[in-house]
Amino acid sequence: MLRLLAPVARVLPRGVPATAHVRPLSTTSVRTSFWDTVLPLIQGNRRERQLQRKQGGLLPEDYERVQRDQRRDEMMASQSSTGDMLMEDSYDAPEFQAEERQRQASDAKRQKRLLRKRWGGLTEPNGVEKAEHKYSTAVFRISPRKLNLLANQIAGKPIDFAILQMQFSAKRAARRIKATLAMARDHAEAKGMDPATLIVSEAWVTKGDYLARLDIKGRARMGIMHHPQARMNVVLRPGKTHEEREKEAFEKARRQVRRLGGGGVVRGNPKIVNGFQRPGWAW
């Protein structure tokens, strides 16, 4: 220490101790945040758990699950004094009751999800089962107004006719819509629906995120341009076949022709008033 302070002592004036201008080290500790102390503990615990799993060890929750499975197997294999199986009594155990409640909760959640996504299983007010299939595209970069034109073009049309329209459409998004309709038709066919009777019952467009980007202009100016995004949703439902629709259109046209009749003009047998024809008018 004296060797380090020797140069300082040579500079200081005579009579001033060498330790007068040496600032003592601060004894206050550096303040640490909450995450600086908790995050290393969480990460360390996570690393220990991963290492324990890789080494083939059992975590506390794994050990409890193994014990629960062993108790369940013992109860399933238990017998009475007369040799009868006590399987019915074992279902009243807490382990079985917890599993049954979890299974019922998962089934109820699955049914709600199916109803929300319209994956069949719906019933009309008169009790008749209504099969339908909903499908949608991913959110892609296009204006909702432009995409809505394609939705209006295929709404209410048979699925094959809608695919044909998208195949010969000049719109850029027509290829994506055609692939979406083809995929929806295949999924509906896998569910057991007849593809020959499928129609695009509903088709609507929803907006996505509008990405804001800078629009660089001249003279050190700039603006903000928005890149719109949208997606199309379709619902396929069974309808009438092409032959049935043509037959109905033909019957409708024939009924209209019959309703017109002769246009209200009837020849009949009128009395001939002017038997002698001569030039000019004859009254």
Phi, psi and omega per residue, in radians:
M1 nan -0.766 3.107
L2 -1.119 -0.624 3.117
R3 -1.142 -0.619 3.125
L4 -1.274 -0.540 -3.121
L5 -1.535 -0.053 -3.117
A6 -1.082 -0.797 3.099
P7 -1.072 -0.614 3.133
V8 -1.172 -0.679 -3.123
A9 -1.146 -0.547 3.135
R10 -1.255 -0.497 -3.110
V11 -1.441 -0.610 -3.069
L12 -1.168 2.614 3.093
P13 -1.169 2.834 -3.079
R14 -1.244 2.411 3.127
G15 1.707 -0.198 3.120
V16 -1.708 2.147 -3.122
P17 -1.095 2.653 -3.077
A18 -1.219 -0.428 -3.096
T19 -1.585 0.133 -3.076
A20 -1.289 -0.603 -3.083
H21 -1.784 0.219 3.086
V22 -1.581 2.055 -3.106
R23 -1.392 2.180 3.129
P24 -1.198 2.657 3.126
L25 -1.190 2.493 -3.131
S26 -1.301 2.432 3.131
T27 -1.696 -0.022 3.130
T28 -1.326 2.416 -3.135
S29 -1.427 2.657 3.123
V30 -1.283 2.316 -3.131
R31 -1.284 2.333 3.135
T32 -2.016 2.548 3.138
S33 -1.402 3.042 -3.135
F34 -1.148 -0.755 -3.099
W35 -1.235 -0.445 3.093
D36 -1.140 -0.459 3.135
T37 -1.690 -0.560 -3.054
V38 -1.532 -0.673 -3.080
L39 -1.051 -0.764 3.073
P40 -1.058 -0.598 3.102
L41 -1.154 -0.735 3.137
I42 -1.147 -0.788 3.134
Q43 -1.136 -0.676 3.110
G44 -1.144 -0.710 3.100
N45 -1.132 -0.665 3.128
R46 -1.165 -0.722 3.115
R47 -1.125 -0.686 3.122
E48 -1.116 -0.704 3.124
R49 -1.148 -0.741 3.108
Q50 -1.110 -0.726 3.121
L51 -1.134 -0.672 3.139
Q52 -1.157 -0.657 3.098
R53 -1.191 -0.684 -3.137
K54 -1.158 -0.578 -3.138
Q55 -1.402 0.021 3.102
G56 1.522 0.174 3.124
G57 -1.414 2.919 -3.137
L58 -1.904 2.295 3.025
L59 -1.391 2.905 -3.124
P60 -0.991 -0.732 -3.134
E61 -1.215 -0.578 3.070
D62 -1.165 -0.692 3.138
Y63 -1.140 -0.690 3.100
E64 -1.150 -0.663 3.118
R65 -1.154 -0.693 3.119
V66 -1.122 -0.759 3.102
Q67 -1.101 -0.700 3.122
R68 -1.116 -0.701 3.102
D69 -1.153 -0.667 3.105
Q70 -1.129 -0.759 3.110
R71 -1.112 -0.648 3.127
R72 -1.169 -0.720 3.108
D73 -1.117 -0.679 3.109
E74 -1.123 -0.704 3.127
M75 -1.206 -0.613 3.119
M76 -1.175 -0.564 -3.114
A77 -1.632 0.039 -3.104
S78 -1.266 2.592 3.141
Q79 -2.312 2.715 3.094
S80 -1.442 3.140 3.125
S81 -1.147 -0.450 3.129
T82 -1.551 -0.011 3.132
G83 1.610 0.098 3.120
D84 -1.417 2.584 3.119
M85 -1.308 2.418 3.129
L86 -1.812 0.645 -3.093
M87 -1.174 -0.665 -3.131
E88 -1.129 -0.656 3.126
D89 -1.225 -0.490 -3.096
S90 -1.262 -0.363 3.136
Y91 -1.218 -0.280 3.100
D92 -1.469 -0.006 -3.140
A93 -1.226 2.674 -3.139
P94 -1.037 -0.569 -3.121
E95 -1.119 -0.776 3.140
F96 -1.215 -0.657 3.132
Q97 -1.117 -0.709 3.119
A98 -1.138 -0.730 3.123
E99 -1.159 -0.658 3.132
E100 -1.162 -0.721 3.101
R101 -1.124 -0.685 3.117
Q102 -1.162 -0.668 3.118
R103 -1.174 -0.736 3.110
Q104 -1.119 -0.684 3.120
A105 -1.133 -0.706 3.123
S106 -1.184 -0.663 3.095
D107 -1.134 -0.740 3.112
A108 -1.108 -0.697 3.112
K109 -1.139 -0.674 3.131
R110 -1.154 -0.711 3.128
Q111 -1.133 -0.723 3.091
K112 -1.087 -0.693 3.127
R113 -1.156 -0.670 3.122
L114 -1.156 -0.717 3.113
L115 -1.167 -0.664 -3.136
R116 -1.187 -0.660 3.137
K117 -1.551 0.058 3.107
R118 0.984 0.798 -3.140
W119 -1.598 0.907 3.135
G120 1.270 -3.109 3.106
G121 1.397 0.081 3.130
L122 -1.513 2.658 3.135
T123 -2.215 2.483 3.098
E124 -1.412 2.946 3.139
P125 -1.014 -0.496 3.115
N126 -1.444 0.066 3.078
G127 1.603 -0.062 -3.129
V128 -1.392 2.352 -3.137
E129 -1.215 2.341 -3.114
K130 -2.006 1.972 -3.123
A131 -1.663 2.338 3.095
E132 -2.707 2.831 -3.132
H133 -2.411 2.229 3.136
K134 -1.870 2.401 3.127
Y135 -2.573 2.677 -3.101
S136 -2.585 2.747 3.068
T137 -1.453 2.961 2.988
A138 -1.366 2.838 3.090
V139 -1.234 2.089 3.131
F140 -2.295 2.946 -2.991
R141 -1.404 1.812 3.100
I142 -2.895 2.707 3.105
S143 -1.331 2.398 3.102
P144 -1.061 -0.554 3.113
R145 -1.143 -0.748 3.121
K146 -1.153 -0.698 -3.136
L147 -1.242 -0.501 3.134
N148 -1.188 -0.467 3.072
L149 -1.108 -0.702 3.097
L150 -1.224 -0.625 3.108
A151 -1.113 -0.702 3.093
N152 -1.185 -0.441 -3.105
Q153 -1.332 -0.507 -3.077
I154 -1.850 -0.144 -3.097
A155 -1.186 2.295 3.131
G156 1.411 0.043 -3.110
K157 -1.699 2.715 2.991
P158 -1.072 2.661 -3.027
I159 -1.107 -0.701 3.127
D160 -1.180 -0.670 3.110
F161 -1.167 -0.655 3.115
A162 -1.152 -0.727 3.095
I163 -1.104 -0.678 3.111
L164 -1.139 -0.675 3.104
Q165 -1.103 -0.737 3.133
M166 -1.231 -0.469 -3.138
Q167 -1.200 -0.615 -3.099
F168 -1.822 0.202 3.104
S169 -1.415 2.536 3.135
A170 -1.552 -0.019 -3.132
K171 -1.258 2.570 -3.114
R172 -1.182 -0.637 -3.099
A173 -1.409 -0.018 -3.087
A174 -1.147 -0.580 -3.133
R175 -1.152 -0.722 3.122
R176 -1.177 -0.701 3.130
I177 -1.165 -0.648 3.106
K178 -1.107 -0.755 3.100
A179 -1.124 -0.638 3.116
T180 -1.139 -0.772 3.129
L181 -1.131 -0.697 3.113
A182 -1.123 -0.719 3.115
M183 -1.165 -0.707 3.103
A184 -1.114 -0.677 3.099
R185 -1.126 -0.736 3.125
D186 -1.142 -0.702 3.113
H187 -1.139 -0.709 3.117
A188 -1.149 -0.647 3.089
E189 -1.162 -0.640 3.094
A190 -1.162 -0.469 3.096
K191 -1.353 -0.179 3.134
G192 1.866 0.102 3.131
M193 -1.499 2.574 -3.110
D194 -1.402 2.045 -3.116
P195 -1.158 -0.365 -3.129
A196 -1.270 -0.341 -3.110
T197 -1.887 0.110 -3.084
L198 -1.390 2.433 3.055
I199 -2.289 2.682 3.064
V200 -1.409 1.544 -3.055
S201 -1.180 -0.673 -3.134
E202 -2.397 2.531 3.061
A203 -2.638 2.081 -3.133
W204 -2.481 2.876 -3.041
V205 -2.104 2.387 3.064
T206 -2.094 2.619 -3.108
K207 -1.436 2.659 3.029
G208 -1.948 -2.740 3.111
D209 -1.352 2.499 3.062
Y210 -1.787 1.908 -3.102
L211 -1.400 2.185 3.134
A212 -1.635 2.236 3.124
R213 -2.312 2.747 3.141
L214 -1.349 2.431 3.080
D215 -1.943 1.725 -3.064
I216 -1.276 2.276 3.141
K217 -2.160 -3.116 -3.129
G218 -1.438 2.914 3.113
R219 1.014 0.734 3.072
A220 1.022 0.589 3.079
R221 -1.952 2.813 3.127
M222 -2.678 2.769 3.078
G223 -2.315 -3.024 -3.138
I224 -2.167 2.143 3.063
M225 -1.952 2.539 -3.078
H226 -1.965 2.288 3.077
H227 -1.730 1.885 -3.088
P228 -1.329 2.707 3.054
Q229 -2.351 2.658 -3.107
A230 -2.745 2.957 3.051
R231 -2.511 2.724 3.128
M232 -1.987 2.399 3.103
N233 -2.047 2.395 3.121
V234 -2.281 2.624 3.075
V235 -2.206 2.120 3.122
L236 -1.732 2.278 3.100
R237 -2.328 2.650 3.107
P238 -1.245 2.421 3.112
G239 -2.387 -2.617 -3.117
K240 -1.611 2.632 3.135
T241 -1.278 3.000 -3.122
H242 -1.146 -0.681 3.135
E243 -1.149 -0.708 3.115
E244 -1.149 -0.702 3.102
R245 -1.136 -0.681 3.086
E246 -1.139 -0.690 3.121
K247 -1.129 -0.728 3.113
E248 -1.134 -0.691 3.112
A249 -1.126 -0.679 3.113
F250 -1.151 -0.752 3.115
E251 -1.130 -0.669 3.114
K252 -1.127 -0.742 3.109
A253 -1.140 -0.673 3.136
R254 -1.171 -0.664 3.098
R255 -1.133 -0.653 3.095
Q256 -1.131 -0.704 3.120
V257 -1.146 -0.737 3.108
R258 -1.116 -0.618 -3.138
R259 -1.178 -0.577 3.111
L260 -1.212 -0.706 -3.126
G261 1.149 -2.324 -3.138
G262 -1.670 0.205 -3.128
G263 1.355 0.277 -3.125
G264 1.461 0.057 -3.133
V265 -1.772 2.123 -3.138
V266 -2.177 2.318 -3.105
R267 -1.262 -1.006 3.131
G268 1.153 -2.805 3.126
N269 -2.225 1.281 -3.130
P270 -1.330 2.758 3.110
K271 -1.353 2.314 3.141
I272 -1.360 2.050 -3.098
V273 -1.586 -0.788 -3.081
N274 -1.745 1.520 3.118
G275 -1.448 -0.520 -3.115
F276 -1.743 2.041 -3.104
Q277 -1.698 2.254 3.074
R278 -2.422 2.827 -3.111
P279 -1.049 2.519 3.139
G280 1.546 -3.015 -3.115
W281 -1.528 2.528 3.082
A282 -2.188 2.102 -3.090
W283 -1.807 nan nan
